[in-house]
Every structure is written in structure tokens, then in C-alpha cells.
Amino acid sequence: MKTHVKALVVGGGAIGTSIAYHLARAGWQDVMLIERDELTAGSTWHSAGLLPYFNMSYATTHIHDYSIKFYKTLEEETGLNAGFSVVGNLRMAQTKARMDEYMVYATTAETCDVPYEWMTPAQIKERWPLVRTDDLEGAIYHPTDGYINPADVTIAMAKGARQRGVTIERKWQADAFTWTGDHWDVTLTRMVEKGGNLVPSDEQTVVSAEHVVTASGNHSQRIAQLLGIKMPAIPVEHQYIITEPDPELLKYREAGNIEHPVLRDADAKWYVREERGGWMLGPYEFNAPARFEYGCPDSFRADLFPLDLERIEEEYMSMIHRIPTTETAGLKADFNGPICYTPDGNPLMGPAPGLRNMWLAEGFSFGITAAGGAGKYLADLMVEGEAEIDMASLDPRRFGQDWMTTEYAARKNEEAYEHVYILHHPDEERPACRPLRTAPAYDRQKALGAQFGCVNGWERPNYYGPLDAPETFDHDARSFRRGGWWDYAKVEAEAIRSGVGLIDGSAFAKHRLTGPGATAFLDWFTCNKLPKVGRINLTYALTSHGTTRTEYTIVREGEEDYYLVSSGGLHAYDEDFLYKAIADKEAEFGRIKEEDVTTRWGVFAIAGPGSRDVLREIIKDVNPDTVLSNKRFPWLSVRNIELGMCPVKAIRVAYTGELGWELHHPIEMQNYLWDLLMMAGAKHGMKLVGARAQNWLRQEKSYRAFGHELGRDGTPLEADLPRFVDLSKDFHGKAALQETGVRSKCCTVLIDGPADADPWGREALYNGDARVGRLTSGGYSVTFGKSIGMGYVAPDLAVPGTKLQVKMFDQLWNAEVVEDSPYDPKNEAIRKDG
Ligand SMILES: Cc1cc2nc3c(=O)[nH]c(=O)nc-3n(C[C@H](O)[C@H](O)[C@H](O)COP(=O)(O)OP(=O)(O)OC[C@H]3O[C@@H](n4cnc5c(N)ncnc54)[C@H](O)[C@@H]3O)c2cc1C
């Protein structure tokens, strides 16, 4: 066995095999894959092999799309037939809401070039007469996907990998990982068969690897323990059953008809496909339990759990309802295996938190569908430094290391499993494990009608509903169109434009950087000029490819004293990048002390023309009348002020584009400050405002949002933010940013959309018949009384006055590119003196 390799891949399931293949394909010479058992011996072996396109995420759709196209080429490359049956995929809808879901999905699918067709119940019946359609609204049909043999596709990828120079070693288990400073020493133990079991022998060896990738499937908790990290990849039981041959199906096929597509009755929570004259039913039932929360036993190989027929009875009956001929077909075989999940259902793909050259590829629930694309995009990340799509939504560091627990991961993973077929409302907030992370004012907000969303475990008001709202209010308010919350958000947005509103921003990530190297480091790390002492700046840390990695509001409190505010949702993801960069650069720039002060500071944002009047009521100063004036407290500056007895780091900035301040306060004084602000605000009609209204308002100002307009697939210049890029200085990613140029450009559009819906920020943009781009944000503009959005198109179209169309609910709606900041382009409101 080799003892020195460029990359060691741990795990020979579909995922690990594809990664090894793609690393070799991307040019890495010395790749080795180790597998503790046989290739495919994990979940891959008992997968149903379906390759569904349908997915609500832009990044994941790209991954699935790559796989489906890649698998079709494997036979030519390897001579092995992976058993890809391109039978298509029919996703049926029993309700209008389900059809809405498909239409919201379809416009996103278009942005990824995924082909689809609409079908009416009559068309379905005509093509597939065994399917009952009288209670259907319609269906979306993908003609190019289907199912594959999971073992065969893995073996074909393994052959392709070997042909490209990859070494594959079976019956070796990775048992220890030691980072030496420039490579990993991985201790491998020879696994041997003993009495039908697989057990470790005394034989061990150490392999040095520059990079390690773990793709350990159900063994991920053991890997997490060995690496000393938290990894919320825990499997859940998943069953499917196969029926005896169905005589009616046999007759149908004998008459020369082609195989049924994979059938999905989403409202009944199952997939069904043909299997040797019978049917395979795979339900996503409620109450499937998580397994191996504290680690998968060594003895667990390609094993299965006993069938729990009672748990899937409802889905079984609904299959009989949908395909009545299945009633007489007896049960032939059953499978109940572990299927790995994560709290949000997306895999963990990318760098391991806190570790160097350690890459995770864990938590795959649609791992056969994802394997091809996961291998390609992870290999791109490792070899090129970045992939062409933004991988943040899949990055392992999106889950906080400091607050996440096994219990949280297990319960959320059960919920993610249960939600596979629950309507994927874009305004959905899932209930499990909540409330968990709450700022002190949570109870007060709740008592005042707050309907919370969850950001990285934090509870944050999305909007304030009725005071006497029943528990189910928010659930029932959800829609693919304008939900029951829309009117509340509208009133809140209007209040900020015309009066004053208070928003909770406590979930922001906050870091303090001090020490003699802080200024030099930040000057290199971020692309905008650093602010002067007492001032703030908006700036970006870039990837080595010049694209946007993190957005920061930098507050300079001293020559070498900085307070950094960034996205609350991506706290650990950004922190890992920052801390690794500091560790790399400290020797060059000097000592830098970094502190995560997120949970030390709460944040309230007060905004609107009346915000100064509210603060003036409670500010303590020798001259309260002038302390908030432009002269003493200019826009984009920071002051330490006192509101009653609460010391506040006040930052004059407002994400809504109105006069306003962010009030960063000691978290333990939050309730005191809340009560004080509420009391002062009452006199001025202050309204409590949630994140949804804020999201609409920032679009009226064309303020880009991280994770929407800003991410690792575009540069700040493509986001059309040259004012935040100081090309006169050197900074990380500068050369690549300049070299990339502007491939597509961010713009703001006002939309004459449907009367009952706004875009969600995932819709395709058209210019006549040609698809020319996509929205990355969407919402409603209270100023213009119509829908608004931001998105990317070719630079020559990102010009004010360009007429475009937005695809929503299967229709094209007129839209016009407008000047940036269509509301108050001169920033007069935000700069208002007083
Ligand atoms: C019943 C069922 C039906 C499914 N149907 C579908 C479907 O239709 N479509 C779909 O896309 N997905 C489906 N899945 C999910 C799919 O099977 C998984 O997502 C996929 O197999 C995951 O592949 P993997 O490579 O990540 O994990 P695995 O296949 O589990 O592979 C991990 C490998 O790592 C090895 N390993 C672990 N630890 C070590 C170590 N320390 N050293 C060396 N080797 C190690 C294991 O032995 C194992 O072979 C289904 C799953 C189940 C349970």
C-alpha cells in the first residue's frame, strides 16, 4: 500500500468513489481511496437508486443536474453499464398549493437548464391508464431523469477512477487522524472477517496525505469524534418495499407499453416505480427514528433494520388508492436502512471547521443523485480553490460548533426526513428544537405578537402578527403566493418609511479584532478602505478567486481596535475563514487578538424619520438636543452613548435606507433597553418590525444581501459595488477580481407581477424568448406599490430602462431595470439632520 498520497478519500460508497474519480479527473495524480469493507457496503448498497431532479435549492439542483448528465457518459468511459433507466419522473399534485410549489420550483429549474413539462390529469390518464387521476390537479414531468443501479454506478466510477490512476484499498479502516502542520498522518487498521463479522485486526499502517476527504456515510459520528469536531450528519431509518408482480402491470407492459416513469405522489409522501413486474414503494413517513446518534457500531455493514409496516400503512394505502391494481400484489421484499440526514436536509460538503486540508462529504440523503455532482464540485473546491457555484448552502461550517448538540442534530434530522414531501414553502419555518437560542427580549416580543424565524438556531421575529394569534397562525399563513403574513409585513414596512420602527438584529455575528497586526491584516483581508477611528465601512473579504466570501460592517473603535458585524446565519462559516486567515497572516502582520463577542452584544435597529425623536427621549447627554445631529453623530459613524442606564455602541446606519441607528448593547441589559425604547417609542407611534419587512425595504435601496446577491459565485464588481472596492490598495483576491471582469451584473427590477404574489428571489429572467438571468432576491415595494427584485443579467442588460420579464407561476411578467436605489437615490432620508 502507498504510504504518501496527495489525497486520501475515506469511504467507498457512491460519494467517496465519485470524489476520488473527480479528483483524478481534475488532475491530481496521487489519490487513494480506502474502504473498511467492500465498495458500496454502506447505504449505497440498499439505495433505491432514484435520481430525482426536483430540488428547491439552486446549488443542489446544479449538483443533481451534473450527476444525471455524468452518469449517462460513464459507460462510454468505463465500458460498464450502470443500469441508468431514463424513464422520466412524474410528480403529481393533489392540490392547487402543490401545483404552486411546482411552479415556484420550475422557474428555479429553468435557471439551471433543467427540462420539465406540465401534464394535466387527462394527459396522465391517457399515457398511464393504471394511475388514478380523478383527484389530481396536474403534474410536473421530468423526461430526462429516472433511476440507476447504485452499486453499478459506484463500481463504474471506481473503474473510471482506477483508469485515471486512483488506488483503491478495501478492508482498511481509518482509525486516527493527526495533523502534522503540512499533512495528515492517517492510521489505518486492517479489517478482517470473523464469524460473519468485520473486526479490526492488529495490523496497522500510517498513510501521509496532504488532503483527506471523509465520506463515511453512517459512520460520520465516529469520524467526528476522531477529528474532534461536531458534525450534524446522523442517519434516519428509511424503508421501501417491493411488491409481487402486478398482473395488470404485466399485461400493460406485454401490450408493448414502455415502463412507467418514477411516480411521485408528493401529497401522499411517496415514490413508486416499477420493479420486475411489481412496484417499489418508498414512503417518507412521519416518526422515522434517527439511528446511530452516538456512532455506528463497527459490526454494522450493509445491514438492515426490521420492516415497520405499521409506520408506513398510510402511505401503503395511498399507493393502492393511486394505482388500484397494486391492491392484489402481495409484499415481496422490504428494505429498512439508515439514510444520512442533516438538520436542513442538505449534505455537508467542504472544509471541516477548524481543520486544515480536511474535507467533509457527509450527510447525503440523496447520495446517489448527488454523487456525481458532489464529486465534481468538491474536487473543484479542493483543486481549484473554488467551484463555479456558491457552495455556502452546503458548507459543513454553516452549523455552529459552539451551540449545536447531538440531540439537536438527531431531532432536526428526523424533521428533515419528515419534510421531504411536505410543501416546501419559501416562507416555511420548521418547528423542531425551538425555541433554542433566544435573546432576553424573546418573551416580550412573543407577547407582542412576534412570529419568529430561526437563523442559525436564534429566534428572530419575521413579523408581528395578531396579539391573540393561535399557535398555528404562522403555519397557516404560509403560501407560495402572498401569505397571511403579507399584510402585517406591509404595515411594518410602511411604518419605517413614514414613522419609526424597531427591528431585532441580535443574531448578527460580531467579532472584535485588536492588537498591533489588526489594521494591516484587515487592510489585506478586506477590499474596501478601512474606516477612520469612530467611523464604519461596509466591506468584503474575498476568496482567492476574487469572489465575495464574507460581508462585514467594520466599526473602527481605535487605531487597532475593530468591531466586525457579519451575517448571523453564517456565523461559524465566516468565523472559520477569518480565524484561519489570521493564523496564516499573523507572522507577517503582527499579533492579532480575535474574540467572538456575538452572544455578548444584543442589537436593536431603530429606523424611520421618527427614530431620532424616539432616541432623544431617552439619551443621556450634556446636550440631548444636538447629540444625534449630523454634526455630532454623522451618518456612518459610531458613538458610545447612554440610553437611560444602558451603555450603547450606537452605529448610524440602517439597512432599510431610512434615518436610523443600530443599538449594540450588553445582552444582559436587553430587557431594560427594550422597555425603555418601547416606552419612548409609544409617544411616537413606533412599530415593531420583523425581518420580512426589512428584506423588502433593503431592496428598494438596492442593498445587496449576503447569500443572495453576494456569494462565492460573483465578485463585488459583478454585484455592481465598485464604491466598496478600493483598487488603489492590495487586498486578498484583488488580482483574480480584476482578471474575472464583469461576467454578469447585479441590477434592481420593478415588476408588474400577479396581484397575489411576489417573487421569492429564485425566478428566471427573460428578455423576450431568451432566458437572460435570474433573480436572487424578491419581494414587495411599499414605495412603488408593486413587486421588486434584484438579480443578475449580462452587463448590457443591467442598464436602467431595460425591459425584461420575470417567470412566475408559469407566466412571464413585465419588469424594468431601474437605477440602483430606486427609493431615495440621493440618500437624503438616511442623512437627514435634526
Ligand atoms: C432505503 C434507502 C433508499 C434510498 N434510496 C435512494 C434513492 O433512491 N436515491 C438516492 O439518491 N439516494 C437514496 N438513498 C440514500 C443513499 O443511499 C445515500 O445517500 C448514499 O448511499 C450515501 O452514499 P455515501 O457514499 O455517502 O455513504 P455510504 O454508501 O454509506 O458509504 C460510506 C462508506 O464509508 C465506509 N467507511 C465508513 N467509515 C470508514 C472508515 N473509518 N474507514 C474506511 N471506510 C469507512 C463505509 O463502510 C461505507 O462503505 C437511499 C437510502 C436508503 C437507506
PDBQT file of the ligand as one rigid body, heavy atoms in Angstrom, charges set to zero:
ROOT
HETATM    1  C1  LIG A 901     -33.595   2.509   1.862  1.00  0.00    +0.000 C 
HETATM    2  C2  LIG A 901     -32.845   3.613   1.193  1.00  0.00    +0.000 A 
HETATM    3  C3  LIG A 901     -33.213   4.045  -0.062  1.00  0.00    +0.000 A 
HETATM    4  C4  LIG A 901     -32.516   5.074  -0.672  1.00  0.00    +0.000 A 
HETATM    5  N1  LIG A 901     -32.891   5.497  -1.919  1.00  0.00    +0.000 NA
HETATM    6  C5  LIG A 901     -32.205   6.482  -2.537  1.00  0.00    +0.000 A 
HETATM    7  C6  LIG A 901     -32.548   6.906  -3.835  1.00  0.00    +0.000 A 
HETATM    8  O1  LIG A 901     -33.487   6.397  -4.425  1.00  0.00    +0.000 OA
HETATM    9  N2  LIG A 901     -31.812   7.883  -4.429  1.00  0.00    +0.000 N 
HETATM   10  C7  LIG A 901     -30.765   8.474  -3.784  1.00  0.00    +0.000 A 
HETATM   11  O2  LIG A 901     -30.140   9.374  -4.365  1.00  0.00    +0.000 OA
HETATM   12  N3  LIG A 901     -30.414   8.095  -2.539  1.00  0.00    +0.000 NA
HETATM   13  C8  LIG A 901     -31.100   7.122  -1.902  1.00  0.00    +0.000 A 
HETATM   14  N4  LIG A 901     -30.736   6.715  -0.656  1.00  0.00    +0.000 N 
HETATM   15  C9  LIG A 901     -29.635   7.398   0.001  1.00  0.00    +0.000 C 
HETATM   16  C10 LIG A 901     -28.304   6.894  -0.498  1.00  0.00    +0.000 C 
HETATM   17  O3  LIG A 901     -28.249   5.505  -0.345  1.00  0.00    +0.000 OA
HETATM   18  C11 LIG A 901     -27.182   7.530   0.285  1.00  0.00    +0.000 C 
HETATM   19  O4  LIG A 901     -27.338   8.926   0.297  1.00  0.00    +0.000 OA
HETATM   20  C12 LIG A 901     -25.837   7.223  -0.338  1.00  0.00    +0.000 C 
HETATM   21  O5  LIG A 901     -25.669   5.854  -0.492  1.00  0.00    +0.000 OA
HETATM   22  C13 LIG A 901     -24.741   7.777   0.526  1.00  0.00    +0.000 C 
HETATM   23  O6  LIG A 901     -23.521   7.386  -0.003  1.00  0.00    +0.000 OA
HETATM   24  P1  LIG A 901     -22.197   7.579   0.850  1.00  0.00    +0.000 P 
HETATM   25  O7  LIG A 901     -21.082   7.223  -0.027  1.00  0.00    +0.000 OA
HETATM   26  O8  LIG A 901     -22.230   8.930   1.469  1.00  0.00    +0.000 OA
HETATM   27  O9  LIG A 901     -22.380   6.591   2.082  1.00  0.00    +0.000 OA
HETATM   28  P2  LIG A 901     -22.237   5.016   2.155  1.00  0.00    +0.000 P 
HETATM   29  O10 LIG A 901     -22.784   4.343   0.971  1.00  0.00    +0.000 OA
HETATM   30  O11 LIG A 901     -22.799   4.618   3.473  1.00  0.00    +0.000 OA
HETATM   31  O12 LIG A 901     -20.682   4.799   2.119  1.00  0.00    +0.000 OA
HETATM   32  C14 LIG A 901     -19.825   5.127   3.183  1.00  0.00    +0.000 C 
HETATM   33  C15 LIG A 901     -18.700   4.122   3.172  1.00  0.00    +0.000 C 
HETATM   34  O13 LIG A 901     -17.692   4.538   4.055  1.00  0.00    +0.000 OA
HETATM   35  C16 LIG A 901     -17.144   3.379   4.663  1.00  0.00    +0.000 C 
HETATM   36  N5  LIG A 901     -16.477   3.839   5.891  1.00  0.00    +0.000 N 
HETATM   37  C17 LIG A 901     -17.050   4.421   6.955  1.00  0.00    +0.000 A 
HETATM   38  N6  LIG A 901     -16.124   4.731   7.873  1.00  0.00    +0.000 NA
HETATM   39  C18 LIG A 901     -14.931   4.343   7.380  1.00  0.00    +0.000 A 
HETATM   40  C19 LIG A 901     -13.607   4.403   7.881  1.00  0.00    +0.000 A 
HETATM   41  N7  LIG A 901     -13.317   4.933   9.070  1.00  0.00    +0.000 N 
HETATM   42  N8  LIG A 901     -12.611   3.913   7.112  1.00  0.00    +0.000 NA
HETATM   43  C20 LIG A 901     -12.869   3.367   5.888  1.00  0.00    +0.000 A 
HETATM   44  N9  LIG A 901     -14.117   3.272   5.383  1.00  0.00    +0.000 NA
HETATM   45  C21 LIG A 901     -15.142   3.773   6.106  1.00  0.00    +0.000 A 
HETATM   46  C22 LIG A 901     -18.364   2.507   4.897  1.00  0.00    +0.000 C 
HETATM   47  O14 LIG A 901     -18.005   1.159   5.049  1.00  0.00    +0.000 OA
HETATM   48  C23 LIG A 901     -19.160   2.761   3.641  1.00  0.00    +0.000 C 
HETATM   49  O15 LIG A 901     -18.925   1.825   2.616  1.00  0.00    +0.000 OA
HETATM   50  C24 LIG A 901     -31.417   5.676  -0.016  1.00  0.00    +0.000 A 
HETATM   51  C25 LIG A 901     -31.043   5.229   1.241  1.00  0.00    +0.000 A 
HETATM   52  C26 LIG A 901     -31.750   4.213   1.861  1.00  0.00    +0.000 A 
HETATM   53  C27 LIG A 901     -31.328   3.774   3.219  1.00  0.00    +0.000 C 
ENDROOT
TORSDOF 0
